[in-house]
Amino acid sequence: MGLLEGRKGLVFGIANDRSIALHIARHLIEQGATCLFPCLPGEKSERRVRLALEEIGITEPWMMPCDVSKDEDLEAVFAATRERLDTIDFVIHSVAYANRMFLKPGRFVDTPRDVFAQALDISTYSLVAMVQRAKELMPKGGSIIALTYYGSEKAIPGYNVMGVAKAALEASCRYLASELGAHGIRVNTISAGPLRTLSAMAVGGIDEIFDLVAVKAPLRRNIDVGEVGKAAAFLLSDLSSGITGENIHVDAGFSMMGL
């Protein structure tokens, strides 16, 4: 029997076969979980997600279009989730967006107000909006995980406004963990090392970041996306029952190095 046998929940953020959320879903399902997959609206987006899920053996997924910046879409997703599952045990938030024109070294100072607001809305507030709805479906408690990156803690050239959004995301998780702990709901973040996802490849200088991690990280390598999936399975399981409000680094140790 798997660590997550009988657990059920939502995985937000699968865009294609490189998405961290996809590999998290694979590990959750391998451990016995049932996953539903809200995805970006649009025929092309849905087709990419279906193809990605097929690659991990899911041929008939439950999918529903959802623009996380729209409350009505989130309302529809959670209403449909209640109808299908009644209650849930977890939510995975692997959602982020910022205008790639401002994800270049030296461009943070030029960030316009609308670009800043959009990045914070989609990358950060969307978690709060999800949790507002998810907590009503977690009468016996549950676990929520959001994906972040070290650029929230240190200035990473090119990460720019996304680093600010991720810092706000981590702070939001701490406040959510504080308020929801009395209801048995745990909230944590996973700070994954750089991976070749669609969003990561929009960051200027990403290849140099990969090279630096491989040299400086204690494990002398970049991480494998499956390692994030295993960490997520742990954080959703009873093995992590005493952990909440934490930011777990899965980055081959890079973040703990001073030089």
C-alpha positions in Angstrom: 0.0 0.0 0.0 1.3 3.4 -0.9 1.9 6.4 1.3 -1.1 8.2 -0.2 -3.6 5.4 -0.6 -7.1 6.8 -0.5 -5.9 10.4 -0.7 -7.4 12.7 -3.3 -6.8 16.2 -4.5 -6.0 18.8 -7.1 -2.8 19.3 -9.0 -2.7 22.8 -10.6 0.1 23.7 -13.0 0.6 21.0 -15.6 1.4 22.8 -18.9 3.5 20.1 -20.8 5.7 17.1 -20.3 8.4 19.2 -18.6 6.1 20.6 -15.9 7.1 20.0 -12.3 3.4 19.5 -11.5 3.3 16.5 -13.9 6.1 14.7 -12.2 4.6 15.5 -8.8 1.4 13.9 -10.0 3.2 10.8 -11.2 4.7 10.2 -7.7 1.4 10.9 -6.0 -0.4 8.5 -8.2 2.3 5.9 -7.7 1.7 6.2 -3.9 -2.0 5.6 -4.3 -3.4 9.1 -4.7 -6.3 10.2 -6.9 -5.5 13.5 -8.8 -7.7 15.9 -10.7 -6.1 18.3 -13.1 -7.3 21.9 -13.7 -5.5 23.4 -16.6 -5.2 26.5 -18.7 -8.2 27.1 -20.9 -7.9 26.5 -24.6 -7.8 23.5 -27.0 -4.1 23.6 -27.5 -3.4 23.8 -23.8 -5.7 21.0 -23.0 -4.1 18.8 -25.8 -0.6 19.4 -24.4 -1.7 18.5 -20.9 -3.5 15.3 -22.1 -0.4 14.3 -24.0 1.8 14.9 -21.0 -0.5 12.9 -18.8 -0.5 10.0 -21.3 3.3 9.9 -21.0 3.0 9.0 -17.3 0.2 6.5 -18.0 -2.9 8.5 -17.3 -5.2 8.0 -20.3 -8.5 9.3 -19.1 -7.7 12.2 -16.8 -10.3 14.5 -15.1 -9.5 17.9 -16.5 -11.2 21.2 -16.3 -10.2 24.6 -17.8 -9.2 27.1 -15.2 -7.6 30.6 -15.4 -6.4 31.1 -11.8 -6.7 34.8 -12.1 -10.5 34.5 -12.5 -12.6 33.8 -9.3 -15.4 32.3 -11.4 -13.1 29.7 -12.9 -11.8 28.7 -9.4 -15.4 28.5 -8.2 -16.3 26.2 -11.0 -13.3 24.0 -10.4 -13.9 23.5 -6.7 -17.7 23.1 -7.2 -17.0 20.3 -9.8 -14.4 18.8 -7.4 -16.9 18.7 -4.6 -19.4 17.0 -6.9 -16.9 14.4 -8.0 -14.9 13.7 -4.8 -17.0 15.2 -2.0 -13.9 16.0 0.0 -10.2 16.4 -0.8 -6.9 15.8 1.1 -4.4 18.0 -0.8 -3.8 20.8 -3.3 -0.6 21.3 -5.3 0.0 24.9 -6.5 2.6 24.9 -9.2 1.5 28.0 -11.0 3.5 31.1 -11.9 3.7 33.7 -14.6 5.5 36.9 -15.4 6.0 38.8 -18.6 9.2 37.3 -20.0 10.4 40.6 -21.4 11.2 41.6 -17.8 12.9 38.3 -16.9 16.3 39.4 -18.1 19.3 40.6 -16.1 19.2 44.3 -15.3 15.5 44.7 -16.0 13.8 44.5 -12.6 14.1 48.3 -12.1 12.1 48.7 -15.3 9.2 46.5 -14.2 5.9 48.3 -15.0 3.1 48.4 -12.5 0.8 46.1 -14.6 3.6 43.5 -15.1 4.3 43.5 -11.3 0.6 43.2 -10.4 0.0 40.4 -12.9 3.0 38.4 -11.6 1.8 38.7 -8.0 -1.8 37.9 -8.9 -1.1 34.7 -10.8 1.9 33.5 -9.0 0.9 34.4 -5.4 -2.7 35.4 -4.8 -3.9 32.4 -6.8 -2.8 30.2 -3.9 -4.8 32.3 -1.4 -7.8 32.1 -3.7 -7.4 28.3 -4.0 -7.1 27.8 -0.3 -10.2 29.9 0.4 -12.2 27.3 -1.5 -10.1 24.2 -0.7 -10.5 24.5 3.1 -14.2 23.9 2.8 -13.5 20.5 1.2 -11.0 19.5 3.9 -13.2 18.8 7.0 -10.7 16.3 8.4 -7.6 18.4 7.5 -5.2 18.1 4.6 -2.0 19.3 3.1 -1.2 22.1 0.6 2.0 22.5 -1.2 3.2 25.5 -3.3 6.3 25.4 -5.5 8.9 28.2 -5.1 12.6 28.9 -6.0 15.7 30.3 -4.3 15.3 33.6 -6.2 12.8 34.4 -3.4 15.6 34.5 -0.9 18.5 35.9 -2.8 18.7 38.2 -5.9 19.1 36.0 -8.9 19.9 37.9 -12.1 17.1 37.6 -14.5 14.5 36.2 -12.0 13.5 39.7 -11.1 9.8 40.2 -10.5 9.2 36.4 -10.2 11.6 36.4 -7.2 9.5 39.0 -5.5 6.3 37.0 -6.3 7.8 33.9 -4.9 8.9 35.7 -1.7 5.3 36.8 -1.3 4.1 33.2 -2.0 6.3 31.9 0.8 5.1 34.5 3.2 1.5 33.7 2.2 2.1 30.1 3.0 3.4 30.9 6.5 0.3 33.0 7.3 -2.0 30.3 5.8 -0.2 27.6 7.8 -0.7 29.7 11.0 -4.4 30.2 10.4 -5.3 26.8 9.1 -3.3 24.6 11.5 -6.2 24.6 14.0 -8.2 22.8 11.2 -5.6 20.2 10.7 -4.5 21.7 7.4 -0.8 21.9 6.8 0.8 24.4 4.3 4.3 24.1 3.0 6.5 25.2 0.1 9.1 23.2 -1.9 12.0 25.3 -3.2 13.1 23.3 -6.2 16.5 23.8 -7.8 16.5 25.0 -11.4 14.8 22.6 -13.8 14.3 22.9 -17.6 10.6 23.7 -17.4 8.8 26.0 -19.8 8.7 28.9 -17.3 12.4 28.4 -16.3 13.6 28.7 -19.8 12.1 32.2 -20.1 14.5 33.4 -17.4 17.5 35.2 -18.9 20.8 33.5 -18.0 19.3 30.2 -17.0 22.1 28.2 -18.6 24.6 29.9 -16.4 22.5 29.1 -13.4 22.5 25.4 -14.2 26.3 25.5 -14.7 26.8 27.3 -11.4 24.6 24.8 -9.4 26.5 21.9 -10.8 29.8 23.3 -9.5 28.7 24.8 -6.2 26.0 22.5 -4.9 27.3 20.0 -2.3 26.0 17.1 -4.4 27.8 18.6 -7.5 24.8 18.3 -9.7 21.5 19.7 -10.6 18.4 18.0 -9.3 16.1 15.6 -11.2 12.5 16.6 -11.3 11.5 13.3 -9.8 13.2 14.4 -6.6 10.7 17.1 -6.3 7.9 14.6 -6.8 9.2 12.4 -4.0 9.4 15.4 -1.6 5.8 16.3 -2.5 4.6 12.8 -1.7 6.4 13.0 1.6 4.8 16.4 2.5 1.3 15.1 1.6 1.8 11.9 3.7 1.5 11.2 7.4 5.3 10.9 7.5 5.3 14.7 7.6 2.4 15.1 10.0 4.4 17.5 12.2 5.6 19.8 9.4 3.8 23.0 8.4 4.8 26.5 7.5 8.2 25.3 6.2 10.1 25.9 3.0 11.8 22.6 2.0 14.8 23.0 -0.3 15.2 20.3 -2.9 18.2 21.8 -4.7 21.2 19.4 -4.1 22.2 21.6 -1.2 22.9 24.7 -3.2 20.9 27.1 -1.0 22.9 26.4 2.2 26.3 27.3 0.7 27.8 30.7 1.5 30.3 30.8 -1.3 
